[in-house]
């Protein structure tokens, strides 16, 4: 079940690509964060991960978590997030993305009503750092590692091992829900929804001539509110974010060695090849041609991706998962 992740979204900017299968709604990933940063996205599934190399900078909503190797995280459903290398060096993590029904069963079950529903509705557990030095968090990290290992080995009964490990993780998190619960301010909820609408608009129209006015209008806000919203959560102005997204999409297209560089550039809104080459080099540290050759060299005979890549950044086709990338 360790697999590549697509980037399909619906008209609300929510990821539609399935993690796992209908029979087993969970998937595990070995993410090369330095080579392919995870852009801003959100999904209905829960996600947990462990950093295996380097240091990950995980952004979730207005929070930023710096996670060195050995530490990890939990992300609740619907949380906007992104991940990149904290210092630009080699960086990897093992992640498990799973639908709540894998451990909760039907919505009428005691598992769902008693444990899953309070967890899903807890703003305090939107993005949780898991530090290996804290006792309960170390236990949670072991649950994530056991789940990932179960899917990697795929021994008979691995489905039970996966569900058991994730059930233990959910219970550990459930026990940390603050007494009496907590409620996010309405202002923050509105801001989150506005940002999702603007991200969706950018993804649907990224190849067009876009302005700050158009981006702001997509969420029915002023230009100043648009700037503030991006700055407070994404920490990048919207037009720079658009540039980053275009370059990331161009890089995804250049994974195909048969595609002409000029076609990739124009498909992503670049009509000045000199400007595209300079911007791409600033972003990726190499020219578009060098990048395309390096990706072709990483593919086995026949052009298929190496199974060990387990890449979560294939060419995006819509808007739920991948929006934006690391700094230009």
C-alpha positions as CSV (number, residue, x, y, z in Angstrom):
1,X,0.0,0.0,0.0
2,X,3.1,2.3,-0.1
3,X,2.2,4.2,-3.3
4,X,2.4,7.4,-5.3
5,X,0.0,10.1,-4.5
6,X,-2.0,12.0,-7.1
7,X,-3.1,15.6,-6.8
8,X,-6.8,15.6,-7.8
9,X,-9.1,18.1,-6.2
10,X,-12.7,19.1,-6.4
11,X,-14.1,22.6,-7.0
12,X,-13.6,23.4,-3.3
13,X,-9.9,22.7,-3.4
14,X,-10.3,19.5,-1.5
15,X,-8.2,16.5,-2.5
16,X,-10.2,13.8,-4.3
17,X,-7.4,11.3,-4.8
18,X,-7.8,8.2,-2.7
19,X,-5.2,7.3,-0.1
20,X,-5.3,3.5,-0.2
21,X,-8.4,1.7,-1.4
22,X,-12.0,1.4,-0.6
23,X,-11.2,-1.9,1.2
24,X,-8.3,-0.5,3.1
25,X,-8.4,3.4,3.2
26,X,-4.8,4.1,4.2
27,X,-1.5,4.7,2.4
28,X,2.0,5.0,3.4
29,X,4.6,7.3,1.9
30,X,8.4,7.7,1.9
31,X,8.7,11.4,1.2
32,X,11.8,13.0,-0.1
33,X,11.1,16.5,1.3
34,X,14.3,18.1,0.1
35,X,13.8,16.9,-3.5
36,X,10.1,17.4,-3.6
37,X,8.6,19.7,-0.9
38,X,5.0,19.0,-0.1
39,X,3.1,22.1,-1.1
40,X,0.1,23.6,0.7
41,X,-2.8,21.2,0.6
42,X,-5.5,19.6,2.7
43,X,-7.5,16.4,2.8
44,X,-10.3,14.7,4.7
45,X,-8.0,11.9,6.0
46,X,-5.9,12.0,9.1
47,X,-2.1,12.0,8.7
48,X,0.8,11.1,10.9
49,X,4.5,10.9,10.2
50,X,8.0,10.4,11.5
51,X,11.1,12.3,10.2
52,X,13.7,9.8,9.2
53,X,16.4,12.1,7.9
54,X,17.3,15.8,8.3
55,X,14.9,18.4,9.7
56,X,11.4,19.0,8.4
57,X,9.7,22.4,8.6
58,X,6.0,21.6,8.8
59,X,3.5,24.4,8.4
60,X,0.0,23.8,9.5
61,X,-2.4,26.7,9.5
62,X,-0.7,29.5,11.5
63,X,1.7,27.0,13.2
64,X,5.2,26.1,12.1
65,X,6.8,23.0,13.6
66,X,10.5,22.2,13.3
67,X,10.9,18.5,13.4
68,X,14.4,16.8,13.5
69,X,15.0,13.2,12.7
70,X,13.2,11.0,15.2
71,X,10.4,13.4,15.8
72,X,7.0,13.4,14.1
73,X,3.5,14.9,13.8
74,X,-0.2,14.3,13.7
75,X,-2.5,16.3,11.4
76,X,-6.3,16.3,11.8
77,X,-8.7,16.2,8.9
78,X,-9.1,19.4,6.9
79,X,-5.9,21.1,8.2
80,X,-4.1,23.1,5.6
81,X,-0.4,22.1,5.6
82,X,2.9,22.0,3.8
83,X,6.3,20.6,4.4
84,X,9.9,21.4,3.3
85,X,13.4,20.9,4.4
86,X,14.2,23.3,7.3
87,X,17.7,24.0,6.0
88,X,17.7,22.8,2.4
89,X,19.7,19.7,3.1
90,X,18.6,16.0,2.6
91,X,15.4,15.4,4.4
92,X,12.9,12.5,4.4
93,X,9.9,11.3,6.4
94,X,7.6,8.3,6.6
95,X,3.9,9.4,6.5
96,X,0.7,7.5,7.0
97,X,-2.5,9.0,5.6
98,X,-5.7,7.2,6.6
99,X,-9.5,7.8,6.6
100,X,-11.1,7.9,10.1
101,X,-13.4,5.0,9.2
102,X,-10.4,2.7,9.1
103,X,-10.4,2.8,12.9
104,X,-13.8,4.2,13.6
105,X,-16.0,2.0,11.5
106,X,-19.5,3.3,10.8
107,X,-20.6,6.6,12.3
108,X,-23.0,4.7,14.6
109,X,-20.3,2.7,16.2
110,X,-18.9,3.2,19.7
111,X,-15.5,3.7,18.2
112,X,-16.6,6.6,16.1
113,X,-19.0,8.3,18.6
114,X,-16.7,7.9,21.6
115,X,-13.2,8.5,20.1
116,X,-13.2,9.6,16.5
117,X,-15.9,12.3,16.7
118,X,-14.3,14.2,19.6
119,X,-10.9,14.0,18.0
120,X,-12.1,15.3,14.6
121,X,-13.9,18.2,16.3
122,X,-11.0,19.2,18.5
123,X,-9.3,22.4,17.4
124,X,-6.6,21.8,20.0
125,X,-5.5,18.7,18.0
126,X,-5.3,20.2,14.6
127,X,-1.5,19.9,14.3
128,X,0.3,18.0,17.0
129,X,4.1,17.7,17.2
130,X,5.3,14.3,18.4
131,X,8.6,14.6,20.2
132,X,10.6,11.5,20.9
133,X,11.7,12.9,24.3
134,X,8.1,13.0,25.7
135,X,6.7,9.7,27.0
136,X,3.2,9.6,25.4
137,X,4.5,11.2,22.2
138,X,7.2,8.6,22.0
139,X,4.4,6.0,22.3
140,X,2.5,7.7,19.5
141,X,5.6,7.7,17.3
142,X,6.0,4.0,17.8
143,X,2.4,3.5,16.6
144,X,3.2,5.5,13.4
145,X,6.3,3.5,12.8
146,X,4.5,0.2,13.3
147,X,1.7,1.2,10.9
148,X,4.2,2.2,8.2
149,X,6.3,-1.0,8.7
150,X,3.2,-3.2,8.5
151,X,2.4,-1.8,5.0
152,X,6.0,-1.9,3.9
153,X,6.4,-5.6,4.7
154,X,2.8,-6.6,3.7
155,X,3.0,-9.9,5.6
156,X,-0.2,-12.0,6.0
157,X,-2.4,-10.1,8.4
158,X,-0.7,-6.7,7.8
159,X,-4.1,-5.1,7.6
160,X,-4.8,-6.0,11.2
161,X,-1.3,-4.7,12.3
162,X,-1.9,-1.4,10.4
163,X,-5.4,-0.9,11.9
164,X,-4.2,-1.9,15.4
165,X,-1.3,0.6,15.3
166,X,-3.5,3.4,14.0
167,X,-6.2,2.6,16.6
168,X,-3.6,2.9,19.4
169,X,-2.5,6.2,17.9
170,X,-6.0,7.6,17.8
171,X,-6.6,6.6,21.4
172,X,-3.3,8.3,22.5
173,X,-4.5,11.5,20.8
174,X,-8.1,11.1,22.2
175,X,-6.7,11.1,25.7
176,X,-5.0,14.5,25.1
177,X,-8.3,16.3,24.1
178,X,-8.6,19.2,26.6
179,X,-11.3,18.9,29.2
180,X,-14.4,20.7,28.1
181,X,-13.0,20.9,24.5
182,X,-12.1,24.2,22.9
183,X,-13.5,26.2,20.0
184,X,-11.6,28.1,17.3
185,X,-12.6,31.8,17.0
186,X,-15.0,32.4,14.2
187,X,-12.4,34.8,12.6
188,X,-9.9,32.0,12.2
189,X,-12.4,29.6,10.8
190,X,-13.5,32.2,8.2
191,X,-9.8,33.0,7.4
192,X,-9.1,29.3,6.7
193,X,-12.1,29.0,4.4
194,X,-11.1,32.2,2.5
195,X,-7.6,30.9,2.0
196,X,-8.9,27.6,0.7
197,X,-11.0,29.4,-1.8
198,X,-8.1,31.5,-3.0
199,X,-5.8,28.5,-3.2
200,X,-8.4,26.7,-5.3
201,X,-8.7,29.7,-7.7
202,X,-4.9,29.9,-8.1
203,X,-4.7,26.3,-8.9
204,X,-7.5,26.4,-11.4
205,X,-6.2,29.5,-13.2
206,X,-2.5,29.5,-12.6
207,X,-1.6,29.5,-16.3
208,X,-3.6,32.7,-16.9
209,X,-2.7,36.3,-16.3
210,X,-3.6,36.8,-12.7
211,X,-3.6,39.9,-10.5
212,X,-4.0,40.5,-6.8
213,X,-7.4,41.9,-7.5
214,X,-8.6,38.7,-9.2
215,X,-7.2,36.5,-6.4
216,X,-8.9,38.6,-3.8
217,X,-12.2,38.6,-5.7
218,X,-12.2,34.8,-5.8
219,X,-12.9,34.9,-2.0
220,X,-14.9,38.1,-2.0
221,X,-12.3,40.0,0.0
222,X,-10.3,43.2,-0.4
223,X,-6.7,43.2,-1.7
224,X,-5.4,44.1,1.8
225,X,-7.4,41.2,3.3
226,X,-6.0,38.9,0.7
227,X,-2.5,39.9,1.5
228,X,-3.0,39.6,5.2
229,X,-4.6,36.1,4.9
230,X,-1.7,34.8,2.8
231,X,0.9,36.4,5.0
232,X,-0.6,35.1,8.3
233,X,-1.0,31.5,7.2
234,X,1.2,30.8,4.1
235,X,3.7,33.5,5.0
236,X,4.2,34.3,1.4
237,X,2.5,37.1,-0.7
238,X,-0.1,35.7,-3.1
239,X,1.7,36.7,-6.3
240,X,5.0,35.1,-5.2
241,X,3.0,32.1,-4.1
242,X,1.6,31.9,-7.7
243,X,5.1,32.0,-9.1
244,X,6.2,29.2,-6.8
245,X,3.2,27.1,-7.8
246,X,3.9,27.7,-11.6
247,X,7.5,26.6,-11.1
248,X,6.5,23.5,-9.2
249,X,4.0,22.5,-11.9
250,X,6.6,23.1,-14.5
251,X,9.0,20.8,-12.6
252,X,6.3,18.1,-12.4
253,X,5.8,18.4,-16.2
254,X,9.5,18.1,-16.8
255,X,9.5,14.6,-15.2
256,X,8.5,13.5,-18.7
257,X,11.7,13.4,-20.7
258,X,9.7,13.5,-24.0
259,X,8.2,16.9,-23.2
260,X,9.8,20.0,-24.7
261,X,10.9,22.6,-22.2
262,X,9.1,25.4,-24.0
263,X,5.8,23.4,-23.9
264,X,6.2,22.9,-20.1
265,X,6.9,26.6,-19.6
266,X,3.9,27.8,-21.7
267,X,1.6,25.3,-20.0
268,X,2.4,26.9,-16.7
269,X,2.0,30.5,-17.8
270,X,5.6,31.4,-18.8
271,X,5.9,33.0,-22.2
272,X,9.4,34.4,-21.8
273,X,11.9,31.5,-21.9
274,X,14.8,33.6,-20.5
275,X,12.7,34.6,-17.5
276,X,11.5,31.1,-17.0
277,X,15.0,29.6,-17.0
278,X,16.3,32.2,-14.5
279,X,13.3,31.7,-12.2
280,X,13.5,27.9,-12.4
281,X,17.2,27.9,-11.6
282,X,16.6,30.0,-8.5
283,X,13.9,27.6,-7.4
284,X,15.5,24.3,-8.2
285,X,19.2,25.1,-8.3
286,X,19.6,24.0,-11.9
287,X,18.3,24.9,-15.4
288,X,15.1,23.3,-16.7
289,X,17.1,21.2,-19.1
290,X,19.4,19.9,-16.3
291,X,16.4,19.2,-14.1
292,X,14.7,17.2,-16.9
293,X,17.9,15.1,-17.5
294,X,18.3,14.4,-13.8
295,X,14.8,13.2,-13.5
296,X,15.2,11.0,-16.7
297,X,18.3,9.5,-15.2
298,X,16.4,8.6,-12.0
299,X,13.9,6.5,-14.0
300,X,14.5,2.8,-14.7
301,X,14.4,1.4,-18.2
302,X,11.0,1.9,-19.7
303,X,10.4,5.2,-18.1
304,X,8.4,4.1,-15.0
305,X,9.2,5.7,-11.7
306,X,11.4,3.7,-9.4
307,X,9.2,1.9,-6.8
308,X,11.4,3.1,-4.0
309,X,10.5,6.7,-4.7
310,X,7.0,6.5,-3.3
311,X,6.5,10.1,-4.5
312,X,3.7,12.2,-3.4
313,X,4.3,14.9,-6.1
314,X,3.3,13.5,-9.5
315,X,1.9,15.9,-12.1
316,X,-1.1,17.6,-10.5
317,X,-4.3,17.8,-12.5
318,X,-6.5,19.9,-10.3
319,X,-6.6,21.5,-6.8
320,X,-7.2,19.5,-3.7
321,X,-3.7,18.5,-2.8
322,X,-0.8,20.3,-4.3
323,X,-0.8,24.1,-4.2
324,X,2.5,26.0,-4.0
325,X,6.0,24.9,-3.0
326,X,9.1,25.9,-1.2
327,X,10.7,29.4,-1.6
328,X,11.8,30.6,-5.0
